[in-house]
Amino acid sequence: MWLPANRSSGLRISGINTANRTNLVLSYQLAANLFDAGSASNLNVIRVLVNGTAMTIPSIPVTNAEGDNNVFRTVTLTNLPATDNLTIEFVSAGDANTVGFRLDNIRITAQADGSSGGNGGGTPIIIHPNQ
């Protein structure tokens, strides 16, 4: 999904059933449009809300000078709540996003209750649109 520069936009995904799961992990990829030679940004300008609560996004600086133009970087967030109606929102504020970003490969993984492990690298939770 394209999150254009200098314009507020976003994506909301709701109705995700994560009940009876533990160690929920959200991962997604962002690529910055760093076309101009001096372009720079940080992946944390794209905010993430989980059930309306802002998540802490790690600082991941990207620059054209370092060859980061249109290179996808993975962002991983942990401690998502287990619920029968999870909502994830990606928010791009026009005054913060000055370069434009591509958002892709959104994934939630979890361990079923009672399973061993704990790294959140378990089976993906599959979302079936329109069901």
N, C-alpha and C positions, 0 to 999 in steps of 0.2 A: 504494500500500500504506500502511496506517495503522500508525504506530509510536507506540503510546500513551504518555502521560506516566506517569512514576513506575513503569514496568514494563519489565523487560528484554525486548527482542525483536529481531528482525532478519530478514534475507533473505539467502540464499545462492544464487548462480547458478554452476553449474559445468559443465565439459565444453565450454567455449567454445574453438573452434579459431582461434587468432590466428597460427599458424605462417606463415612466409613473408610477414609483414607488418612494416611499419616505422611509426614515428611514431604509435603507438597512443595514443588519447585516450579517456578515459572521461568522459562528462558525464551528469549527472542533475539532477533538480529536486526541491527540498524546499519545502514550505509549512508554516510554523509556525502552530499553533493558539493565537493570542494573544488569546483571548476577553476576558480581564479587562483593565481600563483600564491597569494598571501592568505588564502582562506584557512580558517581554523574554527573549530567548535568543540563541544563536549557532548558525548552521547546522553549525559544526564539532563540535557535541556528538554528531552522528551520525558514527561512525567508519566508515572503509572499509578493508577488508583485501583485498589482492590476493595470491593464493596464500599466504595466512597472514601476509603482511607488512603492517603498518599504513602507510597512505599519509598524507602530510602534507596536511591539509585546510585551506584558507585560512579565515581568520576573516571571517565574514559576520554581523555583528550584525543582529538584527531586533527591532523593538519595536512594540507596539500604538500608541504615541504617534506613531510615524512612518508609520502606515498599512500596516504589513507583515502584518497578520492575514490568514492564508490566501492570501497572495500567493506564487506560485511563483518561486523564485530558482534560477538555474542554477549548479551547481558543476562545475568542469572540472579533471580530473586528467590529467597527462601521464606519459610514460615507463612505460607498462605493458609487461610482458614479452611477447615473441612466443613462444608455446608452443602445443602441440596440445591442452592441457587447462588452460585458464585458469579460475580460480575468483575470483569477486568476492563479497565479503560486506559487507553494510551492518549495522552493529551499533549498537543503541540501548541504552545502559545506563540502568537505571531511576533511578539516583541523579543522572545527568547530564541526562537528558531530562525536564524538569519541565513542558513545555507540550504535547507531542505534535506529531508531524510527519507530513505526507503525503509519500510518496516516489513519484516518477513519472518517466516519460520517460528511462529508463536507456538509454544508447546508447554503443557503442564504435565509433569510426571509425579508419581506418587507410589507409595507402597500400600498395599491393602492392609487393613488392621490384622495384627497377628503375624505378619510376615517378618522375616529377619532382614537385616540390612539397615538402612537408614540414610542412605545418601541421596534419596529422592530420584535415583536414576532408574526407577522401576518402569512399569508399563505406562505408556501415555494414556491420558484420559481422552477418549475419542468424542468429539462433538459432532452430532448429526444435525445439520441445519434443517429446519422445517419439520421436525419430528416432535 
